[in-house]
Amino acid sequence: MKKISDSLIIEKKSKFYGFMYELENENEVSVILNNLKSEHKKARHICYAYKIGVIERKNEDKEPSNTAGLPILEVIKRNNLDNTLIVVVRYFGGTLLGRGLLTRTYSKCACLLIKNK
């Protein structure tokens, strides 16, 4: 596993930290997630998506359905990335963003990772 890129977006006081990794196999995902969970203990959500060959997975981590993991996965697929994990760690800023803005922010954070790599 190799970290390729990171990013930060602030939206209405919520902070979205993005991380992109190159994967060799699916087992690396849990190692990366455990490391991020221990580094970001006060984060409200740690959402992610990855693609390894035909395997595609996403996780919303208690965000509203299809507002976090799905937009991240769509960015991965739209950019024809493979063996890639994108994780977005959200620190809640006290204001609910609504489904539309939430979805756009997760997508924007993932796109920024690709731009920064």
Secondary structure, DSSP 8 states (H G I E B T S, - for coil): -EEEEEEEEEETTEEEEEEEEE-SSTHHHHHHHHHHHHHTTT-SEEEEEEEETTEEEEE-TTSSTTSSHHHHHHHHHHTT--SEEEEEEEE--SS--HHHHHHHHHHHHHHHHHHH-
